[in-house]
Amino acid sequence: MEAVVQIVLVAIALAMDAFAVSLTSGMTIPKVKIQHALKIGLTFGLFQGVMPLIGYLGGSLFSEQITHIDHWVAFVLLTAIGAKMIYESFQEDDESPKDPLKWGVLIPLAVATSIDALRCGSHVFTA
């Protein structure tokens, strides 16, 4: 029973960022229709469900090969993201809001909010 409670709590925690982004995406749409909510909700839900499976598969296939360098991969990725954020902070903000209903915006948002779920799926093999 304790394991079930832990799984439910982890699932809720993993879904919080997707929930927040889907709410703010919905707030940027002038007249929200049910098909808009379904498109956003199903896209985020699909990625939140599939990414742990991809992580599990990747962890089962590559855990032995990447375990000795995984911390360096994380370091490089986080450094690159931080450098990009610092660079963009000095740029002028002439960007107009993006339409969250376009697949080119929705898919990257869904991927970005489910990266932690990918890692949790792979954690079974790298823990």
C-alpha positions, 0 to 999 in steps of 0.5 A: 500500500505504501508503494501505491501512495508513493507512486501516486504522489510522484505522479502528481508531482510530475504533472504539476509543471504540465498542469501549470503550463496548460493553464497558462496556455489556456489563459492566452487563448481569447475564446477557449472552446472544448476542442482547444482544452482537449487538444492541450490536455490530451497532448500534455497527458500523452507526453506525461504518459509516454515519456516514462515509458521511453525513459524506462526503455532507454534506461533498460537499453543504455544504463550500463553505457551512460552511467559513468558519464550521465552527470557530465551530460546533465552538466552540459545540458544545464550549462547550455540552457543557463547560458542561453537564458543569460544571453536572452536576458540581454536581448530586446523583448520584441516577441509577441505571445505564441499561439499555444494551439499551434503544434510547433508551440504545443509539442515543445511545451509538452516535451519540456514539461515531461522531461522529468517524467522521462528521467523517472522512467529511466531511474529504475535502471540507474538507481 
